[in-house]
Amino acid sequence: MKQYKLDKNKHYKNIKKEIKNRLKLRFKCNWIEVLKKLESGRNYNFKNDLDFMTKIEFELTQILKQIIKKSFKSIEFPANIRISHNKPPKGYLQRPYATDNIHQDSWSGEPSDSYIFFMYIFLYKKCSYMKMFYKNSKLNRRRKTLKSYKELKINENDLKKYDFSKKSGNAILFDTNTPHKSVRGKNGIRISLDVRFRLKNPYIKNKQIYSIKEFSTNKILKQGKFWHPPTKKLSTFKNKLNYEYEKIQEIGDAKALNLRSNYLKYFEYQ
């Protein structure tokens, strides 16, 4: 687990600017009015705009390459740009993997070689925040996928809090066995970005190609959400898809192409 201050990073600034402009365009008003709309409960699903998320991915990948010493071979697409309100959406807390509960991402099926990168974009003083904890040996033994985060009864007092400052541009990197939770604020909204990346090829598990079920039809987590990270700037999702097919050809296994083609049928943001 490691923290970073990215407020002066040019790629962070580009992401922040793109998000701001996208919201102004979506709500057809200036930034002050955008914030008022968001405070009133309005939201926006950035993932529906795959061209926009493709551009964000390039900037995000540049940040990861700057701060990560290990070479990563897979990245989640689209990344998650979240607008968090003080009250959870209706029915959210009843979801099996609601992040308001203390959890480790390994419990929802995330691969053992994956990491989570989270950064604050826009913040209010008393908005919601990410609460981090040091690894706990007892929890660390629980690595199997759970049906729900509520399946485990966790006493927060048994965990040691990790100090992660709530400030625009602050970011944190941690692995899938790190306990954390979302904490609702008192007023104002929070816009943050998080993404998962892997050290291994997105199509291979234990030196074998993933099964169709694991990659594209699993109800809990589809491994097909991991793609090859871009090495060049891509302006549209179509460009990204063509780039992915090029990388698949390098694998030299027709099964990988079949996995991606099948995943696109279930791609919920198409």
Buried (B, 14 or more C-beta within 10 A) or exposed (E): BEBBEBBEBEBBBBBBEBBBEBBBEBBEBEEEEBBEBBBEEBEBEBBEBBEBBBBBBBBBBBBBEEEBEEEBBBBBBBBBBBBBBBEBEEEEEEBBBBBBBBBBBBBBBBBEBBBBBBBBBBBBEEBBBBBBBEBBEEBEEBEEEBEBBBEBEBEEEEBEEBEBEBEBBBBBBBBBBBBBBBBBBEEBBBBBBBBBBBBBBBBBBEEEBBBBEBBBBBEEBBBBBBBBBBEEEBEEBEBBBEBBEEBBEEBEBEBBBBBBEBBEEEBEEE
